[in-house]
Amino acid sequence: MILIRIALAAALVALTAAGAWAQAGGTRLPDTTLPETIEAPQVRLYYDPTFTGLSVPPPPQFQAGAKAGSIQATFQVNFLAAGAVQNGNTCVAWTAPAQTAFQFAANIWSSLIQSSVPIVVNACFAPLETGVLGSAGPGNLTRDFPNAPIASSFYAMALANSLAGVDLDTSNPDIRANFSSTFNWYFGTDRNTPAGQVDFVSVVLHELGHGLGFLGSMDVAGGQGSYGLGTAPNVFPIVYDRFTVNGAGQALLNTALFPNPSAALATQLQSNSIFFTATNANAANGGTRVPLYAPPAWNDGSSYSHLAESFNGTANALMTFSLSGNEAIHNPGPVALGMFRDMGWLLNNAPPPGNQTLTVAKAGAGAGTVTSSPVGVNCGATCSALFPFNTVVTLTATPNAGNSFTGWTGNAACAGTGTCTVTMNAAQSVTANFAAGNAGATPRLGNISTRMQVLTGNDVLIGGFIIGGTLPKTVVVRARGPSLVPFGIANALSDPVLQLVSGQTVLATNDDWQDAANAATLQGSGFAPSSVLESAIYTTLAPGAYTAIVTGFQNATGVGIIEVFEVDNPASPLANISTRGQVLTGNDVMIGGFIISGSSPQTVVIRARGPSLIPFGIPNALANPVLQLFSGATQLAMNDNWQSDPSAAAVQAAGFAPASTLEAAMRVTLAPGAYTVIVTGAGGGTGVGIVEVFGQ
């Protein structure tokens, strides 16, 4: 066994405490097992006021443990006294409320992990760098100890002790953590963090996660990327590093591709496309790799050892690189826990065989409730529940009086303001976003989307929408592809590119949404895509007609989705909407979605056109479109040739009769809710078609 003591320059991922370290007991190994001492980089948690209002309850394991009075791991916290020095920080005195909040966070971890060896934490409360809430890391790392799952890999000492069943180093704490003494902390444990304060429990929970092993050894300096700890040539990665890949699925430890050190590795680490991929982490992330924080400019002490910013505003937000005021996140989240399991931690109170946990978070300035069918989730009271494997769960969000529900985020299966349906083939999480103020009772078209094949030339995906009224309206326009893969769309568009056009003027272009100048605002709206390769534009538009064009990066093709979401001002509704693209067969037909908002029915005209496109230079137009309207899995109406529809006279009287008798149309009155329109070709025909929805 090789042990490396970490003399953390500023604490690996810092927390703070006052008091002297006390030995935890266990077998003392000979000093010959401690051949070298090494400094390790610090992992920091920053304050970011952008994302606010997220509230995530403690996990069911904690709630059950609190009731039973039992825990599976013991944290011994030494609150370092005023004047003590840790990682270059001079500690100040701890207060009783701060210690209580700290212990509450430690108890959450105690309910989640298994260890027969007490986990010793030295915690320091001290002035830290500007904007840093805390930093922490393992007291030391060790490799090749008894029962080590992966050879030649460094493990956090707390994890190594748990796996070995013995205290491998009784001379040092297992975790060193430092916390800023200059922030306006909220030390309550009820998640009711007031505006202008920072939830201390969330920060401690985050930092303890780093101390337990949520960190890697990758670094960028002087244009060179590198990894590993030790003295050359005996340099070894941290176990976290063993699971990291780039966007192409290539292991970052593959020195044939990325020598250590090299500029090639530095490029990967600053690519916005780094992932943790392993069985449990991927399962918790809907079957896809877990994106890590890898901004274009290396953020020393934060890059790589945090989850990507796409997890902000979700139940997995705790292990992102920053925390906002009046957020309260009291659960590491299914994704982080999956990563811990993959790295070797045994987790407590796992759901019974066949059962999976559904966690719901609430975000935004408004208030409301979320309930599930089958029953189980009921936020307010209970924001997580267990469901048998593969159960289909439908969530319904209901705003409180004077508030509005603005949509679902955090799960690729859910979008818009209708119900959210998830399949419990793994642990799932979703966020319900509520806004203060009434969205209005007037019926109107709300969020809209269309899914189809994105090809090249005239066969790209083209969406059109009209903003009515007289006032500007803020919208989010999205182009998605990669997030469709977990839902059986194997030929999804791998990297969509989005353009927003008014007339002949290009208003905005976006490839990867995190590259947008207002990416933080987009994230805060709750409509950021789940994949970093997907595109989004957050903008305010005057009333008028607009076009959104979706193509594939470098002319790639595949199935994509164009979506438009209203962010504000229901008085300026999304009026008419349309989408043009290739109508093929199977999964590649045209699928449009729209939501009727408000509290009373809305009359709409829905059309599917093809032949009338030929005079406009579209020779491969869909010859005979067929139109179907669904609510959930229920077909409400179908039409082939519009003149045969019962509403034909009403369609014509309203001025929406198609130019060709082979085109389809219907005029229907629908209750508020989500609807789906499917356009196919009669007899399996294919070609370019348009689906349109007009509010009446």
C-alpha positions as CSV (number, residue, x, y, z in Angstrom):
1,M,0.0,0.0,0.0
2,I,1.3,3.5,-0.9
3,L,-0.1,6.4,1.0
4,I,0.2,10.0,0.0
5,R,-0.4,12.7,2.6
6,I,-1.9,15.8,1.1
7,A,-0.6,19.0,2.4
8,L,-3.4,20.9,0.8
9,A,-2.2,24.4,-0.2
10,A,-5.7,25.7,0.3
11,A,-7.5,22.5,1.2
12,L,-8.4,20.1,-1.5
13,V,-12.0,20.9,-1.4
14,A,-12.4,23.2,1.6
15,L,-14.6,23.2,4.7
16,T,-13.7,24.8,8.1
17,A,-13.6,23.8,11.7
18,A,-12.1,24.8,15.1
19,G,-10.4,22.5,17.6
20,A,-7.6,19.9,17.6
21,W,-7.7,16.7,15.7
22,A,-8.4,13.6,17.8
23,Q,-7.3,10.1,16.7
24,A,-10.1,8.0,15.4
25,G,-8.9,4.7,16.5
26,G,-8.1,1.6,14.4
27,T,-5.0,-0.2,13.5
28,R,-1.9,2.0,13.1
29,L,0.2,1.1,10.1
30,P,4.0,1.3,10.1
31,D,5.5,4.6,9.0
32,T,7.2,2.7,6.2
33,T,3.9,2.7,4.4
34,L,4.0,6.5,4.2
35,P,6.9,7.0,1.7
36,E,6.1,10.4,0.3
37,T,4.2,13.7,1.0
38,I,2.6,15.7,-1.8
39,E,0.5,18.8,-2.2
40,A,-2.8,18.5,-4.1
41,P,-4.8,21.1,-5.9
42,Q,-7.7,22.8,-4.1
43,V,-11.3,22.2,-5.2
44,R,-13.4,25.3,-4.5
45,L,-17.1,26.1,-4.3
46,Y,-17.9,29.6,-5.6
47,Y,-20.9,31.9,-4.9
48,D,-23.0,32.7,-7.9
49,P,-26.1,34.9,-7.5
50,T,-27.5,33.9,-10.9
51,F,-29.5,30.7,-10.0
52,T,-31.9,31.2,-7.2
53,G,-34.9,29.5,-5.6
54,L,-33.9,25.8,-5.9
55,S,-35.0,23.7,-3.0
56,V,-34.0,20.0,-2.8
57,P,-35.0,17.9,0.2
58,P,-32.8,15.4,2.1
59,P,-32.8,11.9,0.6
60,P,-35.3,9.3,1.8
61,Q,-32.4,7.4,3.5
62,F,-31.8,10.4,5.8
63,Q,-35.5,10.8,6.6
64,A,-35.8,7.1,7.4
65,G,-32.5,7.2,9.4
66,A,-33.6,10.3,11.3
67,K,-36.8,8.5,12.3
68,A,-35.1,5.3,13.2
69,G,-32.2,7.0,15.0
70,S,-29.6,4.9,13.2
71,I,-26.7,5.8,10.9
72,Q,-24.2,3.7,8.9
73,A,-21.2,5.9,9.0
74,T,-19.8,8.2,11.8
75,F,-18.3,11.6,11.2
76,Q,-16.0,13.0,13.9
77,V,-15.9,16.8,13.3
78,N,-13.1,18.8,14.9
79,F,-14.1,22.5,14.8
80,L,-10.7,24.1,14.8
81,A,-10.3,26.8,17.4
82,A,-9.6,30.5,16.7
83,G,-6.0,31.0,15.7
84,A,-5.5,27.5,14.3
85,V,-4.1,27.4,10.8
86,Q,-5.2,24.9,8.1
87,N,-4.2,25.0,4.4
88,G,-2.8,28.5,5.0
89,N,-6.1,29.8,6.5
90,T,-6.2,31.3,10.0
91,C,-9.4,30.0,11.6
92,V,-11.8,32.1,13.6
93,A,-14.2,30.9,16.2
94,W,-17.2,28.7,15.3
95,T,-20.7,29.5,16.5
96,A,-23.1,27.0,17.9
97,P,-25.6,27.5,15.0
98,A,-22.8,26.9,12.5
99,Q,-21.8,23.7,14.2
100,T,-25.4,22.5,14.3
101,A,-25.8,23.1,10.6
102,F,-22.5,21.3,9.9
103,Q,-23.5,18.2,11.9
104,F,-26.9,18.2,10.0
105,A,-25.0,18.0,6.7
106,A,-22.7,15.3,8.0
107,N,-25.7,13.3,9.2
108,I,-27.0,13.4,5.6
109,W,-23.8,11.8,4.3
110,S,-23.9,9.3,7.3
111,S,-27.3,8.1,6.0
112,L,-25.9,7.5,2.5
113,I,-22.5,5.8,2.8
114,Q,-21.2,2.8,4.7
115,S,-18.0,2.8,6.7
116,S,-17.0,0.9,9.8
117,V,-14.2,3.4,10.3
118,P,-15.0,6.8,11.7
119,I,-14.5,9.6,9.2
120,V,-12.5,12.4,10.8
121,V,-13.0,16.0,9.6
122,N,-10.9,19.0,10.5
123,A,-13.1,22.1,9.8
124,C,-11.9,25.7,9.7
125,F,-14.0,28.8,9.6
126,A,-11.8,31.6,8.0
127,P,-11.7,34.4,5.6
128,L,-11.2,32.8,2.1
129,E,-10.6,34.2,-1.3
130,T,-13.2,36.6,-2.7
131,G,-16.2,34.7,-4.0
132,V,-15.2,31.3,-2.5
133,L,-17.7,29.7,-0.2
134,G,-15.6,26.8,0.8
135,S,-12.9,24.4,-0.3
136,A,-12.2,20.8,0.8
137,G,-10.5,17.6,0.0
138,P,-9.2,14.3,1.5
139,G,-6.7,14.7,4.3
140,N,-4.6,12.2,2.2
141,L,-4.8,9.7,-0.6
142,T,-3.7,6.1,-0.7
143,R,-3.3,3.4,-3.4
144,D,-3.0,-0.4,-3.6
145,F,-4.4,-0.9,-0.1
146,P,-6.2,-4.1,1.0
147,N,-9.5,-4.5,-1.0
148,A,-8.6,-1.7,-3.4
149,P,-11.0,-2.1,-6.3
150,I,-8.6,-0.7,-9.0
151,A,-4.9,-1.1,-8.7
152,S,-2.4,1.8,-9.2
153,S,-5.1,4.4,-8.4
154,F,-5.3,6.8,-5.6
155,Y,-8.4,6.8,-3.3
156,A,-9.6,9.4,-0.8
157,M,-8.6,8.1,2.7
158,A,-12.2,7.9,4.0
159,L,-13.1,5.6,1.0
160,A,-9.9,3.6,1.4
161,N,-10.6,3.1,5.1
162,S,-14.1,2.0,4.4
163,L,-13.0,-0.6,1.8
164,A,-10.0,-1.8,3.9
165,G,-12.1,-2.0,7.1
166,V,-9.3,-0.4,9.1
167,D,-8.0,3.1,9.7
168,L,-5.0,3.3,7.3
169,D,-3.6,6.5,8.7
170,T,-4.5,7.6,12.3
171,S,-2.1,10.6,12.2
172,N,-4.1,12.7,9.9
173,P,-7.8,13.7,9.4
174,D,-9.6,12.0,6.6
175,I,-11.0,15.4,5.3
176,R,-9.8,18.9,5.6
177,A,-12.4,21.5,4.9
178,N,-12.4,25.4,5.1
179,F,-15.4,27.7,5.0
180,S,-15.6,31.5,4.4
181,S,-16.3,33.5,7.5
182,T,-17.3,36.5,5.5
183,F,-20.6,35.4,3.8
184,N,-24.1,36.0,5.2
185,W,-24.8,32.4,6.1
186,Y,-28.2,30.8,6.8
187,F,-27.6,28.1,9.5
188,G,-31.2,26.8,9.5
189,T,-31.9,23.2,8.4
190,D,-35.4,23.7,7.0
191,R,-34.4,24.9,3.4
192,N,-36.2,28.2,4.0
193,T,-33.1,30.2,3.0
194,P,-34.0,34.0,3.1
195,A,-33.1,36.2,0.1
196,G,-29.5,37.5,0.4
197,Q,-28.3,34.6,2.5
198,V,-26.4,31.4,1.6
199,D,-27.5,28.0,2.9
200,F,-24.6,26.7,5.0
201,V,-25.9,23.1,5.0
202,S,-25.7,22.9,1.2
203,V,-22.1,24.2,1.2
204,V,-21.0,21.7,3.9
205,L,-22.7,18.9,2.1
206,H,-20.9,19.8,-1.1
207,E,-17.5,20.1,0.5
208,L,-17.8,16.8,2.4
209,G,-18.5,15.2,-1.0
210,H,-15.1,16.4,-2.3
211,G,-13.5,15.1,0.9
212,L,-15.1,11.7,0.3
213,G,-13.5,11.5,-3.1
214,F,-15.4,13.6,-5.7
215,L,-12.3,15.0,-7.4
216,G,-9.7,14.1,-10.0
217,S,-6.0,14.9,-10.6
218,M,-6.3,16.6,-14.0
219,D,-4.7,20.0,-14.3
220,V,-3.9,22.6,-16.9
221,A,-0.9,24.9,-16.5
222,G,1.3,26.7,-19.1
223,G,-0.8,25.3,-21.9
224,Q,-0.1,21.7,-20.9
225,G,-2.7,19.3,-19.5
226,S,-1.5,16.7,-17.0
227,Y,-2.7,14.3,-14.4
228,G,-1.4,12.0,-11.6
229,L,0.2,12.2,-8.2
230,G,3.5,10.9,-7.0
231,T,7.1,11.2,-8.0
232,A,8.0,10.5,-11.6
233,P,8.1,7.9,-13.1
234,N,5.7,6.5,-10.4
235,V,2.8,8.8,-11.1
236,F,-0.7,7.5,-10.7
237,P,-4.2,8.9,-11.3
238,I,-7.0,9.3,-8.8
239,V,-9.8,6.7,-9.2
240,Y,-12.1,9.5,-10.5
241,D,-9.8,9.9,-13.5
242,R,-10.3,6.3,-14.5
243,F,-13.9,7.1,-15.6
244,T,-13.4,10.3,-17.6
245,V,-13.7,10.5,-21.4
246,N,-14.0,13.2,-24.0
247,G,-17.0,13.8,-26.3
248,A,-15.8,11.1,-28.6
249,G,-15.7,8.6,-25.8
250,Q,-11.9,8.5,-25.7
251,A,-10.4,8.0,-22.2
252,L,-8.4,11.0,-21.0
253,L,-5.8,8.5,-19.6
254,N,-5.1,7.2,-23.1
255,T,-1.5,8.5,-23.4
256,A,-1.4,7.3,-27.1
257,L,-4.0,10.1,-27.8
258,F,-3.3,12.5,-25.0
259,P,0.3,12.3,-23.7
260,N,0.9,13.2,-20.0
261,P,1.6,16.2,-20.1
262,S,0.6,17.6,-23.4
263,A,-1.2,20.4,-25.2
264,A,-3.6,17.8,-26.6
265,L,-4.7,16.9,-23.1
266,A,-5.1,20.6,-22.2
267,T,-7.4,21.0,-25.3
268,Q,-9.6,18.2,-24.1
269,L,-9.8,19.5,-20.5
270,Q,-11.0,22.9,-21.8
271,S,-13.4,21.6,-24.5
272,N,-16.8,21.9,-22.7
273,S,-17.1,18.2,-23.6
274,I,-15.7,16.0,-20.8
275,F,-17.8,13.2,-19.3
276,F,-17.7,10.7,-16.4
277,T,-19.0,7.4,-17.7
278,A,-19.7,4.3,-15.6
279,T,-22.6,2.0,-15.0
280,N,-24.3,3.6,-12.0
281,A,-23.6,7.3,-12.9
282,N,-25.0,6.8,-16.4
283,A,-28.1,5.0,-15.2
284,A,-28.8,7.9,-12.8
285,N,-28.4,10.3,-15.8
286,G,-31.1,8.7,-18.0
287,G,-28.7,6.2,-19.6
288,T,-26.2,8.8,-20.9
289,R,-22.7,9.9,-19.8
290,V,-22.4,12.5,-17.1
291,P,-21.1,15.9,-18.3
292,L,-18.4,17.5,-16.2
293,Y,-17.5,21.2,-15.7
294,A,-14.9,21.9,-18.4
295,P,-15.1,25.6,-19.4
296,P,-13.0,26.9,-22.3
297,A,-10.7,28.6,-19.8
298,W,-9.3,26.3,-17.1
299,N,-10.8,27.3,-13.7
300,D,-8.1,26.3,-11.3
301,G,-9.6,24.5,-8.4
302,S,-13.0,24.0,-10.0
303,S,-12.7,22.6,-13.5
304,Y,-13.1,18.9,-14.0
305,S,-13.9,18.1,-10.4
306,H,-17.5,19.3,-10.6
307,L,-20.6,18.4,-12.6
308,A,-21.4,20.5,-15.6
309,E,-23.5,23.7,-15.3
310,S,-26.3,21.9,-17.2
311,F,-27.2,20.3,-13.8
312,N,-28.0,23.7,-12.2
313,G,-31.6,24.1,-11.3
314,T,-32.1,20.3,-11.0
315,A,-32.0,17.8,-8.2
316,N,-28.4,17.1,-9.2
317,A,-27.2,20.7,-8.7
318,L,-25.2,20.2,-5.4
319,M,-21.9,19.1,-7.0
320,T,-21.8,21.9,-9.6
321,F,-19.0,24.5,-9.1
322,S,-21.1,27.3,-7.6
323,L,-24.1,27.9,-5.3
324,S,-26.5,30.7,-5.3
325,G,-28.2,32.7,-2.6
326,N,-31.4,31.3,-1.1
327,E,-30.8,27.9,-2.8
328,A,-31.1,25.0,-0.4
329,I,-29.8,21.6,-1.8
330,H,-29.8,18.9,0.9
331,N,-29.2,15.9,-1.3
332,P,-26.1,15.0,-3.4
333,G,-28.5,13.9,-6.2
334,P,-28.8,10.6,-8.0
335,V,-26.0,11.3,-10.5
336,A,-23.3,12.2,-7.9
337,L,-24.3,9.2,-5.8
338,G,-24.0,7.0,-8.9
339,M,-20.5,8.3,-9.4
340,F,-19.6,7.6,-5.8
341,R,-20.9,4.0,-6.1
342,D,-18.8,3.6,-9.3
343,M,-15.7,4.8,-7.5
344,G,-16.2,2.2,-4.8
345,W,-18.4,3.6,-2.0
346,L,-21.0,1.2,-0.6
347,L,-24.3,3.2,-0.3
348,N,-26.8,2.8,2.5
349,N,-30.4,1.9,2.4
350,A,-30.5,1.3,-1.3
351,P,-34.1,1.1,-2.6
352,P,-35.5,-2.5,-2.4
353,P,-34.7,-4.6,-5.4
354,G,-36.8,-3.4,-8.4
355,N,-37.6,0.0,-6.8
356,Q,-36.2,3.3,-8.1
357,T,-36.2,6.8,-6.5
358,L,-38.0,9.7,-8.2
359,T,-36.8,13.1,-6.8
360,V,-38.6,16.3,-7.6
361,A,-37.0,19.7,-7.0
362,K,-38.9,23.0,-7.0
363,A,-37.2,26.2,-8.4
364,G,-38.1,29.8,-9.2
365,A,-39.6,32.7,-7.3
366,G,-43.1,31.3,-7.3
367,A,-44.8,28.6,-5.2
368,G,-46.8,25.5,-6.1
369,T,-47.3,21.8,-5.5
370,V,-46.3,18.7,-7.5
371,T,-48.2,15.4,-7.3
372,S,-47.7,12.0,-8.9
373,S,-49.8,9.3,-10.4
374,P,-49.3,6.6,-9.1
375,V,-49.4,8.4,-5.7
376,G,-46.1,8.9,-3.9
377,V,-44.7,12.4,-4.7
378,N,-46.5,15.2,-3.0
379,C,-44.4,18.5,-2.9
380,G,-44.9,20.3,-0.4
381,A,-44.7,17.4,1.9
382,T,-42.7,14.7,0.1
383,C,-40.5,15.6,-2.9
384,S,-39.2,12.0,-3.5
385,A,-40.7,8.6,-3.6
386,L,-39.9,5.0,-4.5
387,F,-41.6,3.3,-7.5
388,P,-41.3,-0.2,-8.9
389,F,-38.8,-0.6,-11.7
390,N,-40.2,0.5,-15.1
391,T,-43.3,2.2,-13.5
392,V,-44.6,5.0,-15.7
393,V,-45.1,8.0,-13.4
394,T,-47.0,11.2,-14.4
395,L,-46.2,14.4,-12.5
396,T,-48.6,17.3,-12.3
397,A,-47.5,20.7,-11.2
398,T,-50.1,23.1,-9.8
399,P,-49.2,26.7,-9.0
400,N,-50.5,28.4,-5.8
401,A,-53.0,31.2,-6.2
402,G,-51.2,34.3,-7.7
403,N,-48.4,32.2,-9.1
404,S,-47.7,30.3,-12.4
405,F,-46.0,27.1,-13.4
406,T,-43.4,27.9,-16.1
407,G,-42.2,24.4,-17.0
408,W,-40.2,21.3,-16.3
409,T,-36.4,21.1,-16.5
410,G,-33.7,18.7,-15.6
411,N,-35.1,15.6,-17.4
412,A,-35.0,15.0,-21.1
413,A,-38.4,13.3,-21.0
414,C,-40.2,16.5,-19.8
415,A,-40.6,19.9,-21.2
416,G,-43.3,22.6,-21.3
417,T,-46.0,23.3,-18.8
418,G,-48.1,20.1,-19.2
419,T,-47.7,17.0,-17.2
420,C,-44.3,15.3,-17.0
421,T,-44.1,11.5,-17.6
422,V,-41.0,9.5,-16.7
423,T,-40.3,5.8,-16.8
424,M,-38.6,4.5,-13.7
425,N,-36.0,2.3,-15.4
426,A,-33.4,4.0,-13.1
427,A,-33.4,6.7,-10.5
428,Q,-34.9,9.9,-12.0
429,S,-35.0,13.5,-11.1
430,V,-36.9,16.5,-12.5
431,T,-37.3,20.2,-11.5
432,A,-40.7,22.0,-11.5
433,N,-40.3,25.8,-12.0
434,F,-42.8,28.2,-10.6
435,A,-43.0,32.0,-11.1
436,A,-44.6,34.6,-9.0
437,G,-47.6,36.3,-10.6
438,N,-50.6,34.9,-12.5
439,A,-49.7,33.8,-16.1
440,G,-53.2,34.9,-17.1
441,A,-56.5,33.1,-17.7
442,T,-56.8,34.0,-21.4
443,P,-56.4,30.9,-23.6
444,R,-53.4,31.0,-25.9
445,L,-50.8,28.9,-27.6
446,G,-47.9,28.3,-25.1
447,N,-44.8,26.3,-25.7
448,I,-44.4,24.6,-29.1
449,S,-42.1,22.0,-30.5
450,T,-41.6,19.9,-33.6
451,R,-39.5,16.7,-34.1
452,M,-38.3,15.5,-37.5
453,Q,-35.3,14.5,-39.7
454,V,-32.8,17.3,-40.1
455,L,-31.0,16.9,-43.5
456,T,-29.2,19.4,-45.7
457,G,-30.0,22.0,-48.3
458,N,-33.8,22.5,-48.6
459,D,-34.4,19.6,-46.2
460,V,-33.1,21.3,-43.0
461,L,-35.6,21.9,-40.1
462,I,-37.4,25.2,-40.4
463,G,-39.7,26.5,-37.7
464,G,-41.8,29.6,-37.8
465,F,-43.8,31.4,-35.1
466,I,-45.6,34.7,-34.6
467,I,-45.7,36.8,-31.5
468,G,-49.0,38.5,-31.2
469,G,-50.1,41.5,-29.1
470,T,-48.4,44.8,-28.8
471,L,-45.7,44.2,-26.2
472,P,-42.2,42.5,-26.6
473,K,-42.0,38.9,-25.4
474,T,-39.0,36.9,-24.0
475,V,-38.7,33.4,-25.5
476,V,-36.3,30.6,-25.5
477,V,-35.7,28.8,-28.8
478,R,-34.0,25.4,-28.6
479,A,-32.6,22.8,-31.0
480,R,-32.1,19.4,-29.5
481,G,-30.7,16.1,-30.7
482,P,-28.4,14.2,-28.3
483,S,-31.0,14.2,-25.5
484,L,-33.3,12.1,-27.7
485,V,-30.9,9.1,-27.7
486,P,-32.1,7.7,-24.3
487,F,-35.7,7.6,-25.7
488,G,-34.9,5.2,-28.6
489,I,-33.9,7.7,-31.3
490,A,-30.6,6.1,-32.3
491,N,-30.2,8.4,-35.3
492,A,-30.5,11.7,-33.3
493,L,-28.8,14.8,-34.6
494,S,-25.5,14.8,-32.8
495,D,-24.7,18.5,-32.7
496,P,-27.6,20.8,-33.7
497,V,-26.9,24.4,-34.9
498,L,-29.7,27.0,-34.4
499,Q,-30.3,30.3,-36.3
500,L,-33.1,32.8,-35.4
501,V,-34.2,34.9,-38.4
502,S,-36.6,37.8,-39.0
503,G,-37.3,38.2,-42.6
504,Q,-33.8,38.1,-44.2
505,T,-32.0,39.2,-41.1
506,V,-30.2,36.7,-38.9
507,L,-30.9,37.8,-35.3
508,A,-28.8,35.2,-33.5
509,T,-26.9,32.0,-34.1
510,N,-25.9,29.3,-31.5
511,D,-24.1,26.0,-31.7
512,D,-23.5,24.8,-28.1
513,W,-25.8,26.6,-25.7
514,Q,-23.2,27.2,-23.0
515,D,-21.2,29.3,-25.4
516,A,-24.0,32.0,-25.5
517,A,-23.1,35.3,-23.8
518,N,-26.3,35.0,-21.7
519,A,-25.9,31.3,-20.9
520,A,-26.3,32.0,-17.2
521,T,-29.7,33.8,-17.8
522,L,-30.8,30.9,-20.0
523,Q,-29.9,28.5,-17.2
524,G,-31.8,30.5,-14.7
525,S,-34.9,30.5,-16.9
526,G,-35.1,26.7,-16.5
527,F,-35.0,26.0,-20.2
528,A,-31.3,25.1,-20.7
529,P,-30.9,21.9,-22.7
530,S,-29.6,18.8,-20.9
531,S,-26.8,18.2,-23.4
532,V,-23.9,20.7,-23.8
533,L,-24.0,20.0,-27.6
534,E,-27.5,21.2,-28.0
535,S,-28.4,24.8,-28.9
536,A,-30.6,27.5,-27.4
537,I,-31.3,31.2,-27.8
538,Y,-32.7,33.3,-25.0
539,T,-34.0,36.6,-26.4
540,T,-36.7,39.3,-26.2
541,L,-38.6,39.9,-29.5
542,A,-41.1,42.5,-30.7
543,P,-44.4,41.3,-32.0
544,G,-44.0,39.8,-35.5
545,A,-43.0,36.7,-37.5
546,Y,-39.8,34.8,-36.9
547,T,-38.1,31.8,-38.3
548,A,-35.8,29.3,-36.6
549,I,-33.6,27.1,-38.7
550,V,-31.9,23.9,-37.4
551,T,-29.0,22.3,-39.2
552,G,-26.3,19.8,-38.2
553,F,-22.8,21.0,-37.4
554,Q,-20.6,20.4,-40.5
555,N,-23.8,19.2,-42.4
556,A,-24.4,16.2,-40.1
557,T,-27.9,14.8,-40.3
558,G,-30.3,13.1,-37.9
559,V,-33.6,13.5,-36.0
560,G,-33.9,16.9,-34.2
561,I,-36.4,19.0,-32.3
562,I,-37.1,22.7,-32.6
563,E,-38.8,24.2,-29.6
564,V,-40.1,27.6,-28.6
565,F,-40.9,28.4,-25.0
566,E,-42.5,31.6,-23.6
567,V,-40.7,33.1,-20.6
568,D,-42.8,36.1,-19.8
569,N,-45.7,38.3,-20.9
570,P,-48.7,36.1,-21.7
571,A,-50.4,39.2,-23.0
572,S,-48.2,38.8,-26.1
573,P,-49.1,35.3,-27.1
574,L,-47.3,32.9,-29.4
575,A,-50.0,33.1,-32.1
576,N,-49.4,31.1,-35.3
577,I,-46.7,28.4,-35.5
578,S,-45.4,26.3,-38.3
579,T,-42.5,23.9,-39.1
580,R,-41.1,22.7,-42.4
581,G,-38.9,19.7,-43.0
582,Q,-38.6,16.1,-44.3
583,V,-41.5,13.8,-43.6
584,L,-40.2,10.2,-43.7
585,T,-41.5,7.0,-42.1
586,G,-41.2,5.2,-38.7
587,N,-39.4,7.4,-36.1
588,D,-38.7,10.0,-38.8
589,V,-42.2,11.3,-39.4
590,M,-43.0,14.9,-38.4
591,I,-44.1,15.2,-34.8
592,G,-45.3,18.6,-33.6
593,G,-46.3,19.6,-30.0
594,F,-48.1,22.6,-28.7
595,I,-49.5,23.7,-25.3
596,I,-52.7,25.6,-24.8
597,S,-52.2,27.8,-21.7
598,G,-54.8,29.7,-19.7
599,S,-58.0,28.4,-18.0
600,S,-60.5,28.2,-20.8
601,P,-60.7,26.4,-24.2
602,Q,-58.9,27.6,-27.3
603,T,-60.0,27.1,-30.9
604,V,-57.1,26.3,-33.3
605,V,-56.7,25.4,-37.0
606,I,-54.2,22.7,-37.7
607,R,-52.8,22.1,-41.2
608,A,-50.4,19.7,-42.9
609,R,-49.3,20.9,-46.3
610,G,-47.1,19.5,-49.1
611,P,-48.3,20.0,-52.7
612,S,-48.7,23.8,-52.2
613,L,-44.9,24.0,-51.6
614,I,-44.0,23.0,-55.2
615,P,-44.5,26.5,-56.7
616,F,-42.0,27.8,-54.2
617,G,-39.1,25.6,-55.5
618,I,-39.6,22.5,-53.4
619,P,-39.9,19.7,-56.0
620,N,-39.7,16.9,-53.4
621,A,-42.8,18.1,-51.5
622,L,-44.9,15.6,-49.6
623,A,-47.6,14.5,-52.1
624,N,-50.5,13.7,-49.8
625,P,-50.0,14.6,-46.1
626,V,-52.1,12.9,-43.4
627,L,-52.7,14.7,-40.1
628,Q,-53.4,13.2,-36.7
629,L,-54.1,15.0,-33.4
630,F,-53.3,13.4,-30.1
631,S,-53.7,14.2,-26.4
632,G,-51.3,11.9,-24.6
633,A,-51.9,8.5,-26.3
634,T,-55.5,9.3,-27.3
635,Q,-56.1,10.2,-30.9
636,L,-58.6,13.1,-31.0
637,A,-58.9,13.5,-34.7
638,M,-57.4,12.5,-38.1
639,N,-57.7,14.0,-41.6
640,D,-56.3,13.1,-45.0
641,N,-57.8,15.5,-47.5
642,W,-59.1,18.7,-45.8
643,Q,-62.4,18.9,-47.7
644,S,-63.5,15.5,-46.1
645,D,-63.0,16.8,-42.5
646,P,-66.2,17.6,-40.6
647,S,-64.8,21.1,-39.9
648,A,-64.1,21.9,-43.6
649,A,-66.6,24.6,-43.8
650,A,-65.3,26.3,-40.6
651,V,-61.7,26.0,-41.9
652,Q,-62.7,27.7,-45.1
653,A,-64.8,30.4,-43.4
654,A,-61.8,31.2,-41.1
655,G,-59.6,31.7,-44.2
656,F,-57.3,28.8,-43.6
657,A,-58.4,26.4,-46.4
658,P,-55.2,24.8,-47.9
659,A,-54.5,25.5,-51.6
660,S,-54.4,21.8,-52.5
661,T,-57.3,19.4,-51.9
662,L,-54.7,16.7,-51.1
663,E,-53.6,18.7,-48.0
664,A,-55.0,18.1,-44.5
665,A,-56.6,20.5,-42.1
666,M,-59.0,20.6,-39.1
667,R,-60.5,23.2,-36.9
668,V,-60.9,22.1,-33.3
669,T,-61.6,23.6,-29.8
670,L,-59.3,22.2,-27.2
671,A,-59.1,22.5,-23.4
672,P,-55.9,23.8,-21.8
673,G,-53.2,21.2,-22.0
674,A,-50.5,19.6,-24.2
675,Y,-51.2,18.2,-27.6
676,T,-49.3,16.3,-30.3
677,V,-49.7,16.6,-34.1
678,I,-48.2,13.8,-36.3
679,V,-47.8,14.3,-40.1
680,T,-47.2,11.3,-42.3
681,G,-47.5,10.6,-46.0
682,A,-50.5,8.7,-47.3
683,G,-49.4,5.1,-48.3
684,G,-46.0,5.7,-46.7
685,G,-45.1,8.6,-49.0
686,T,-42.2,10.9,-48.1
687,G,-41.2,14.4,-48.9
688,V,-41.0,17.9,-47.5
689,G,-44.0,19.0,-45.5
690,I,-45.3,21.8,-43.2
691,V,-47.3,21.5,-40.0
692,E,-49.0,24.6,-38.9
693,V,-51.1,25.6,-35.9
694,F,-53.1,28.8,-35.9
695,G,-54.8,30.3,-32.8
696,Q,-58.3,31.6,-33.3
